[in-house]
Amino acid sequence: MNELFNKQKAFQARLENDVMSMSYLRTQSLALIVELGEFLNETPWKPWKKNKHLDVVKAREELVDAWHFMINISLPFFNDFDDLKKAFNKKHDVNNKRQEENY
């Protein structure tokens, strides 16, 4: 995963994007939402539709697009993937404890 972080960090630097600006974060967040919507459009999530076909290839493409933007949003907040992983694991432990305590 560090490779993905490093690639996106280099790509944003190449584009001369200020990853600390609110404009950047807003744009990346909106793009993530759009990509997740596009992912949903490739899945049969609508119970009122008769077509229940899941286009795995297209769905995967949209998920990859979403991952790009999720990583971009993460860049200002985490030094690298290991930093993100540490924060994830800490929160994961909290979530597990909540489940054990019938949160």
Contacts in CASP RR format, 6 or more apart in sequence:
PFRMAT RR
TARGET T0000
AUTHOR 0000-0000-0000
METHOD contacts of the structure
MODEL  1
MNELFNKQKAFQARLENDVMSMSYLRTQSLALIVELGEFLNETPWKPWKK
NKHLDVVKAREELVDAWHFMINISLPFFNDFDDLKKAFNKKHDVNNKRQE
ENY
1 81 0 8 1.000
1 84 0 8 1.000
1 85 0 8 1.000
2 80 0 8 1.000
2 81 0 8 1.000
2 82 0 8 1.000
4 67 0 8 1.000
4 71 0 8 1.000
4 81 0 8 1.000
5 71 0 8 1.000
5 74 0 8 1.000
5 75 0 8 1.000
5 78 0 8 1.000
5 80 0 8 1.000
5 81 0 8 1.000
5 84 0 8 1.000
6 80 0 8 1.000
8 68 0 8 1.000
8 71 0 8 1.000
8 72 0 8 1.000
8 75 0 8 1.000
9 75 0 8 1.000
12 19 0 8 1.000
12 72 0 8 1.000
12 75 0 8 1.000
17 24 0 8 1.000
18 24 0 8 1.000
19 25 0 8 1.000
19 72 0 8 1.000
19 75 0 8 1.000
19 76 0 8 1.000
20 76 0 8 1.000
24 72 0 8 1.000
25 73 0 8 1.000
25 76 0 8 1.000
28 69 0 8 1.000
28 72 0 8 1.000
28 73 0 8 1.000
29 69 0 8 1.000
29 73 0 8 1.000
31 69 0 8 1.000
32 66 0 8 1.000
32 69 0 8 1.000
32 70 0 8 1.000
32 73 0 8 1.000
35 62 0 8 1.000
35 65 0 8 1.000
35 66 0 8 1.000
35 68 0 8 1.000
35 69 0 8 1.000
36 62 0 8 1.000
36 66 0 8 1.000
37 62 0 8 1.000
38 62 0 8 1.000
38 65 0 8 1.000
39 59 0 8 1.000
39 62 0 8 1.000
39 63 0 8 1.000
39 66 0 8 1.000
41 62 0 8 1.000
42 54 0 8 1.000
42 55 0 8 1.000
42 58 0 8 1.000
42 59 0 8 1.000
42 62 0 8 1.000
43 54 0 8 1.000
43 59 0 8 1.000
44 51 0 8 1.000
44 52 0 8 1.000
44 53 0 8 1.000
44 54 0 8 1.000
74 84 0 8 1.000
78 84 0 8 1.000
78 87 0 8 1.000
END
